[in-house]
Amino acid sequence: MAVRFVVTPSSVSDDKEEGNDPTDRHGAEETASTDRSLVRNGPEDSASRNAASEKGFHFPDHMNEESKLLGDGARDEDTEFINNAEIPKKKQYNDKHLALFEEEMDTRPMVSSAINRLANYTNLPQGAREHEAEESLETKKKPAKTPSMGTFMGVYLPCLQNILGVILFLRLAWIVGAAGIVEAFCMVLLCCCCTMLTAISMSAVATNGVVPAGGSYYMISRALGPEFGGAVGLCFYLGTTFAASMYILGAVEILLSYVVPDAAIFDDMLHNMRLYGTAFLLVMALVVFVGVKYVNKFAMVFLACVILSIISIYVGVIKSAFSPPEFPVCLLGNRVIASGAFTTCAKTMQSANGTVTTDLWLRFCDSKLLNSSCDPFFAANNVTEISGIPGLGSDSILENMFNKYKTKGEIIEETGANVITVKDSHIPDHNSYIYTDITTNFMVLIGIFFPSVTGIMAGSNRSGDLKDAQKSIPTGTIMAIATTSFIYLSCVVLFGACVETVVLLDKLGVAVNGNLVVGTISWPSPWVIVVGSFFSTIGAGLQSLTGAPRLLQAISKDGIIPFLQVFGHGKANGEPTWALLLTACITEMGILIASLDMVAPILSMFFLMCYMFVNLACALQTLLRTPNWRPRFKYYHWTLSFLGMSLCLTLMFLSSWYYAIVAMVIAGIIYKYIEYRGAEKEWGDGIRGLSLSAARYSLLRLEDGPPHTKNWRPQLLVLLKLDEDLNVKHPRLLTFASQLKAGKGLTIVGSVIEGNIVTNYGEVQAAEQTVSNAMSSEKVKGFYQVLTVNEIREGLSNLVQLCGLGVMKPNTVLMGWPYGWRQSSDPRSWKTFIETVRITTAAHNALMVAKNISLFPCNTERLEGTIDIWWIVHDGGLLMLLPFLIRQHKVWKRCQMRIFTVAQMEDNSIQMKKDLVTFLYHLRFEADVEVVEMHDSDISAYTYERTLMMEQRSQMLEKMRLSKSEQQREVQMVKDRFVAPHSESVQLEEDEIDAIPSRVHMTWTKEKYLAEMARRKAEESEGETGDLDESSTSTRPIAHNFSGFGDLLTIQPDHSNVRRMHTAVRLNEVIVSRSHDARLVLLNMPGAPKNTSADENYMEFLEVLTEGLERVLLVRGGGREVITIYS
């Protein structure tokens, strides 16, 4: 993102003369009242006043006194633009640079205060609390700690810790032995692709604004709505809770099988798992309850154990290539004999007394005697010993290439060994051989393995602690998935290349003296893997018991599921005590299952469902193309999200179709419950955005309220003007509408015809056909409406109020500027315009007024340059959203955005710069920014003269009731004297050119007035002597008309009008100086005056404000926020 800040003082001399430092605003409040005085008493004042006097204008005598009173703050004026009774005296606004906007400062604050509040979003406490609700006192109790974690420590390592775990050490070797290298590789690759695609979608969602703590639940709920969010959030909570059960069961299995086998109390291993698992759960829950800080302190220790264990595996594999470890396996025929009850792998051995039987003999025979009765299979087959770890240089990779699935209770056998089959072979001891404890196939194994690739949400869950979450989350998560994918895939190949098949199939390592199979490969000792895997499972279990209660607390605080609200409460420091208690109870249910292989598919279902909806959220937002969908992560596509969603759904039914159905039923019940109870939440989700384009059912569902800020897009009502022949007068207005909408959202084109529907029905049909053809030619997708009314203003009011159906109502009005309003003999043209502005404001609709619309580009042009935004007051953010939408069209795509904002004397421009860069960064807008400092300056003689002429003209037209030609002469007088010298004229439309008469210089000044009076006296004296000539007769009409000018020349300009004219002139000077080459200028439009007597002055102010600009779009917000930094 390229954001360039230039702080440009509009008047350097003012700074130097007054001794003001732009970076030092500490004294702003002390000098605010005096700096805002309208006219200063100083040398500059005198110069300005003298310059005006030379041109025939007199400043009123009371202006010095009024300036003093305003400087003291002792008196303010009453104007038609501001109602002083409604605004507290301390809040009355007297800044002459923004006087045009002073009436709305209470609801439309200055940019400096608006961006300061919006940019400091980090002061909000992190949590699942609805961040877009009204600000509460809790947010101001204490400032939040500045996030400081980077990508490596904040995302990469936590993801590694959560992904690598119990399955890698306890089950991966067994999966390779059962499925073979080919199928195991495909299985791991499928799971890793699923998580990688999900991570891409998650990166897009997570970087589309600020994601407070809440992780995947927050992303899904805000993207898909409270119903989906609550259902999937609870499923994700259950998955995390059962993950704690799986990790605890893994720790117990390591303890009882490899660390302290004698600690088993019961003969049945399942009972031991339940007993020790419950004890482990109580201790770990107590640790979490006492303080999470202890869990976080030991997190790096647990991660170090995992990394050291993995390193020892790779070192052991390399060492096995030239020095394989000694782990012999005893075979009877092709059957693997369980070790532990014998020391010699042979039936007999030689001693001093001759041939004697071994301990192995007693396992299959009834006595030590050589002629004792033995098992027929034992008697028929030989006992052999093979190496369990032949090493990397052996041909094990060929033997382990394909699957060797077995049913439950089947004996593990070596393929290719010499064996003699014996019928009715009696097995004297069940522990003599190694049996499979579960039926294996591809679907079962993928359900057991998938939990080993979960944990990719660890980075997004820590978004509140990251220095730059929108950069760290995608980078760290994808790097972690790539790393773990490499580890898993390489381990699949290495295990198959180094370990004998029968050892791989031995889940608990009984054939290798009770050692962990992965540990037999490691270097320097199997204990490295045993200790490392034990602590890693303990750490992962603690992390799950820490994260699950907070997830439940976040769901409870959102209030979408009423019966869970009790779990939103906790200790005074916010720890979720009640949620921890419920989590421990659910975890205990998983422990009572007492089988890691049975618990793993359960949590696989919940995680897969969560990942599926993350992909759905990204795909839906991408296809809807909502204006708020602007992720910083650019490497995503809806097809990838759809592929990831399909893959998740496929894996759910592959691993366990009945678990998948149960998980979906649970999610469906929660969804319907939230929908039934009425989740009164509107989070701008994609489902709601999709419903906006649906038919009757969606309209009825969305009837409750307006769309959320994130779903807000301009729904246009284009007010189109038709000429006398019912032709479209400004077709470029439709062109601009099509460029703005790009085929998205609602567009209604409305037009009004004077008349009666009874007698003008055919005319209405012809007008509708004309509008329809114009929309087709300009490629505007939408609807049209033509009204026939007695008065134009009444029809426009009806269009604004009644157009649309349900939520499909226009929220933005687009209209053209009333050209030639000065030359028009009928004031209804500009009065209709102002009345439309008032109606639009009253209806809380946004308004866009395109000036010089004939100069706007057609759809075939390709513009290059800048789109300049002059952000003077904050009215909802529409001013910045519009250029983003316009640049989506190919006509404006090559144009760059520039944002200009105005800093007053009391503003800290340096702080404005910092706030604005933060605000724009989180809005995901790319723009160059310039902060313009407008220092207090005296009102120029030109401003005073321009205001005086405006009022003189207005009263002159009223008093003299001039004819059309004389009015045009007066208009030309104003234009010739003030407009032409002040700014360059722009190209006008044909109707504007026709409306301007030939230049007639009719400028009334004081000197001309005195000269005319002297001439009249001379003529009167000649008339008394009877010497009247023809020329005196010809001057009588002029003298008669001139008799009213005596009063006009004594008019003093209204003080408020001077201030507003000063605002218009100063802003216009600054805008023209910086944006004269801009392709389009967007500008805040001041509100219409409350007093209708000032309507004509309001039009003059707007004309002055936009003089010298080629394409101007005046924008006025609808009174609500339309942009947000949140996801």
Salt bridges, closest charged atoms under 4 A:
ASP15 OD1 - HIS935 NE2 3.17
GLU18 OE2 - ARG40 NH1 2.89
ASP24 OD1 - HIS26 NE2 3.65
GLU66 OE1 - HIS62 ND1 3.54
GLU66 OE2 - HIS1055 NE2 3.80
GLU77 OE2 - ARG1059 NH1 2.67
GLU86 OE1 - LYS1090 NZ 3.47
GLU102 OE1 - ARG1059 NH2 2.85
GLU102 OE2 - ARG1060 NH2 2.49
GLU103 OE2 - LYS1090 NZ 3.46
GLU104 OE2 - ARG108 NE 3.43
GLU104 OE2 - ARG1116 NH2 2.19
GLU130 OE1 - ARG222 NH2 3.16
GLU132 OE1 - HIS131 NE2 3.48
GLU132 OE1 - HIS708 NE2 3.12
GLU227 OE2 - ARG688 NH2 3.89
GLU253 OE2 - ARG171 NH1 3.03
ASP268 OD2 - HIS271 NE2 3.77
GLU410 OE2 - LYS406 NZ 3.72
GLU413 OE2 - ARG335 NE 3.94
ASP437 OD1 - LYS507 NZ 2.96
ASP558 OD2 - ARG222 NH1 3.07
GLU575 OE1 - ARG550 NH2 2.19
ASP597 OD1 - ARG171 NE 2.75
ASP597 OD2 - LYS507 NZ 2.47
GLU675 OE1 - LYS672 NZ 2.67
GLU682 OE1 - ARG688 NH1 3.81
ASP826 OD2 - ARG828 NE 2.69
GLU835 OE1 - ARG838 NH1 3.72
GLU864 OE2 - ARG894 NH1 3.13
ASP868 OD2 - ARG898 NH2 2.64
ASP875 OD2 - ARG108 NH1 3.49
GLU906 OE2 - ARG36 NH2 3.05
ASP928 OD2 - ARG4 NH2 3.94
GLU930 OE2 - ARG1074 NE 3.02
GLU933 OE2 - ARG25 NH2 3.01
GLU933 OE1 - HIS935 NE2 3.55
ASP936 OD1 - HIS97 NE2 3.72
ASP938 OD1 - ARG40 NE 3.91
GLU945 OE1 - LYS55 NZ 3.72
GLU945 OE2 - ARG977 NH2 2.63
ASP976 OD1 - ARG999 NH1 2.75
GLU989 OE1 - HIS730 ND1 3.42
ASP991 OD2 - LYS729 NZ 3.85
GLU1012 OE2 - ARG1015 NH2 2.34
GLU1019 OE2 - ARG1015 NH1 2.59
GLU1069 OE1 - ARG1066 NH1 3.59
ASP1077 OD2 - HIS1076 NE2 3.11
ASP1095 OD1 - ARG838 NH2 2.60
GLU1096 OE2 - ARG953 NH1 2.60
GLU1100 OE2 - ARG822 NH2 2.62
GLU1100 OE2 - ARG946 NH2 3.21
GLU1103 OE1 - LYS851 NZ 2.93
GLU1107 OE2 - ARG946 NH2 3.03
GLU1121 OE2 - HIS874 NE2 2.97
